[in-house]
Amino acid sequence: MSGTEHSIAFGSYSAIVTARGGALRELQYQGRHLVVTFGPDGGIPDYRGVICAPWPNRLADGTYSYGDRSFRADINEPERGTALHGLLTGADWDVLEHSTDAITLAGNVQASAAYPSGLEVCVTYRLSDDGLHSMVRTRNTGTQTAPYGLCPHPYLVAGTSPLDHWTMELPAREFLAVSADRLLPEGIHPVEGHEFDFRTPRPLGTIKIDHAFTGIIRGEHGLAAVRVLDPAGTGVELEWDGTWPWVQVHTADKPSGKDRLGLAVEPMTCPPDAFNSGTDLVHLAPGESHEAGWTIRALS
């Protein structure tokens, strides 16, 4: 185990977290993988397991205005001309605390031409008998109010069968249509009568999804969950609270290479390109904090 990744364990669960991107590299239950993993060396493919802040998903042209200023972030998705998943996915986060069953890491955003203020973004991963509980707490450490959004980026694994055979339950009434070329927002539509309606569990089949969903249907204590089951009887769910009004779901389709390895399920505090639309954007004043949590657990 290198110094850039760290293990935690509790009962039947174990996990590996990397300093790079504050990412969840591995999560297992009784030796079964619950997320798509990646190697200990080199980069993180497909943003697997990273923490996306201070914006999730795509920022069109990498540009936005906030207050009376204009900002420009580096384009890291050149084929679509977008700045994808914020400013911390390639950074090395610092370990603040580490015990046998929990770890907290911190990434720092600096005020720059890409962002108006400093942020400290802390993620805690904690294992229990009930799965992996994660929490991000972000504090504005600068002198300017700043726009803010967040999402984790795990790819769930239901079992050993191909993704096409998995059954998904997605408690969302609406989805965000996106442009075919750049995957940028074009409007919200109901899932009723659409192939994206998974409010009642059904097999994924060959459907391709890379969309944000909203109109989340919540149960007890305001919680919602995406559940994915393998025909063999294993499964996994990701549960989140009312802090996240959106969830991105992606069937990990690749034109070449390793296709449909897992199902990306990404609770989001705001939709794609929210720095330009303003939809569900958090406005963090100096000294103010924001926190949001989620849980991944095995199903059987």
C-alpha positions, 0 to 999 in steps of 0.5 A: 500500500503506497502512501497515497492511498489508505485502507479502512475496514469494519466487519464485512466491509473494507475500502481503499481511499486515495489522496488523489481526488479524495477518491474512493478507489475500492469498496468491498463487502465480504470480498465482493466489489461494490464499485468499479475499482482502478489501479494504485498507480497512475491516473484515475480513469473516468473520474471513478470515485472522485469528489467533484467540487466546487461544481459537478458535471459540465461547465459550458466553455469553462466560463461563467459570471458571478457578481460583477466578475467573469471567470474562466476554468481550464477545459478538461473535456476538449471534445465537448468544450467543457470544464468537467467536475470542478477543480479538485479531481486531479489534486492530492488531498491531505489526510486529516484523520485516519482510524481503522474504520474511518478517514478524513481528507481535505482538498483546497481550492484557491481564489483564482481566475477560475473561482472567486474564493478559497475553499476547504473541502473535507470528505469523511469516509466511515464504515459500519455494519450498514455500509460506507457513510460519506460526508463532505463538509466545505467551508469558504475560507476566502473573502468573497461569496462563491458559487458552489456545487458538489457530487461524488462519482462512484460507479456501482457494481451489482454483481458479476453479470453484465450491466445489461442484465442488472435491474435498476430502481431510480426514484425520479419523476423528471430528467434533464435532456441534454444536447447530443454533441456536448451533453449540455442542458436543454430542458426538464422532462417527465420520465412518465412514458419515457425509457428513463422511467425506472420508478418501478424496478426493471432490467437496464437492458441496452439502454444508454443513460448519461443524464441528470434526474430530479423530482426525487421521490423520498421516503422516510426521513427524506431519504432516496436511493438508487438500487441495482440488483444482479440476477444472481441475487447480489446488489448495491444501493446508494442512498442520499438525503434532501441536500441533493435535489439531483442525481446523475446516472450513467451507464458507462458507455464507451465507444471502445475499450472497457464498456459498461463496467458499472453504473455511475450514480452521482447525487448532485447539489445542482444540475450540469452548468449550474454556474451559468443557469443558477439552478439550485446553486449554493452561495457560500459566504465567507466563513460559511459551511455546507455539508452533504452525505450519502451511503453505499451499502450491499444488498443481498 
